[in-house]
Amino acid sequence: MPLRFYNTLTQRVEPFAPLEGDTVRMYTCGPTVWNFAHIGNLRTFTFVDLLRRWLRYRGYRLDHVMNITDVDDRIIQQALGAGQSLADYTAQYTQAFLEDCATLRLERPERLTPATEHIGAMARLIAGLRDKGCTYESEGSIYYRIAAFPEYGKLSHTDFGGMRAGARVDTDRYEKADARDFALWKAPKPGEPFWESEIGPGRPGWHIECSAMAMQYLGETLDIHAGGIDLIFPHHENEIAQSEGLTGKTFARFWLHAEHLILDSQTMSKSLGNFITLRDLLQEGYQPEAIRYLLASVPYRKRLNFTADSPKAAATAVERLRNFELRLKTEKFPDGADEGLHAAAGQALQRFEDAMDDDLNTAEALAAVFEFVREANIAMDAGGFRAGNVAPALDLLERFDSIFGVLRPGRLEVRVGDALHLSDGDVQALIAERTQARKGRDFARADQIRQQLAAQGVILEDTKDGARWKRH
Ligand SMILES: [Zn+2]
């Protein structure tokens, strides 16, 4: 069976392949940096990380864009309350988000980029929609006229025909002609930040930023658009209306949505005040790998019920895998190979891959690995595990860990192509990794890191006292 995903748009599981060549052009909605991300948010980003890794495992290359929402109503209110500029206020939470991602080993998208650097592209898109008659103006703000897009509702499979006028479907507090209409561009308000643009002064609505940034970097039709299930409506519905209203082309071929993380039977949410951050869990002494495992272990389309015992169970599972790897690497086994175990390793790998191909069924993939680990451990205890069984077992673990990333402690290195600047801490972590790589005579990796740093404007100088660095 080929790789396949559940597509929210068609409500079916469909075989997946990119439209052109072997590069998957993918957009995922990033964080709104007004606070620390909670682990419900991080569950979605962990799903995106698994998706990235599995697509690569299947031989695809990635061109993945994620935005950072660094301007919206909540951010402006919080920044004003804190007496900080928008840039200063969002910088601290952007940094915190990047740290959380590194801690959870979430790969950085090829482009991770803030909304405020794309105001011009958003204004251009809105001007294009205006030329097509999809917008109207009211008190200096510009709205999308949903009546101009008959397919509105096709992603959330909602029929808006009978909706009462005046029903609230969006959080925008502005004058609209129709309840479904949403703000593309908001008029300046006293004391709030705004930008000059070709459509006048103001600031963008939240929805427009994703359409503008996705199409700027990835073209008019994406292979995959992904995000949390709470974004289907209205956010993703509005993205479709904006993008397809302008181009007349399918905006995204596949829409993938991760379910909620539930805390004590309630959706974790900052507005409900019932949220846990990654930092909370680390302070309780849990290893990042256990948290990553926990977030990855429940298939993304199932609700993840987080209880006080969840991190403990995940930590135990990670420990079991690490112990197994340690046995494989340190124990002495008799020569030869047990044929039954050899076949079992092959079957476990096959089952693992089939499960991941099946819409990233991580629970089934893990079951395949753990069944093999159990069987192999029993054989080891009984003296039936042979030296020739080590390599296929390690191969299975390696492949598992290239996706789940929990066997070895440590942060993920920052990837090439980051649009955001590396923090000093990131630079130092990379230099430390490069020093280790050189010590281990892994010059390819050492060189890769040097190039990565150079691409970010960081110049390295090797001295007898170690590496020194400076920025351009
Ligand atoms: Zn978005």
Residues whose N, C-alpha, C, O or C-beta is under 5 A from the ligand:
A	BS01	ZN	C29 C210
